[in-house]
Amino acid sequence: MSSISMSSIESESESRTSGTRAVDWGRYALVGLGTVVVAVLANVLVWAIGSVLVGYDPRFLPLVGPGGAIIFTVVPAVVAVLLYALLLRFTASPARVFTILAGVVLVLSLIPDVTYIPTVPGATAGQTAILMVMHVVAAVVIVGMLTRLTRLGSR
């Protein structure tokens, strides 16, 4: 127990004096993988609940099956994990920078949902709402897990 405390003190002291932090990249890889998996599972759950509540039009391809939710969550989640790794390496306050960037990206990702998606064949207001909820769910899971679990690991 004291070695864990001592190493975390050394990491905190090192980060205060030199501006760098010790990152356990093996642990980060596990956190990153877990983040992608949890975000995907959360959005598949939203998709399943939405299919019961809204009923998806088969002409609306983004929600025709859970595959769309999986692909459209995996890709941005992996990009987010890689971006956060870069921020951990090169910025003094990665969680703050990442949270701001994620907020901006979330808002930008909702623009097509209200401008383009309503013009897609088979799209309904309910399906559009489900897509928007999926964006928010993915953002909350990704930001929450990456910023909190990596911070816990550095203490």
Secondary structure, DSSP 8 states (H G I E B T S, - for coil): -HHHHHHHHHHHHHHHHHS-----HHHHHHHHHHHHHHHHHHHHHHHHHHHHHT---TT-GGGSSHHHHHHHHHHHHHHHHHHHHHHHHH-S-HHHHHHHHHHHHHHHHHHHHHHTGGGSTT--HHHHHHHHHHHHHHHHHHHHHHHHHHHHHH-
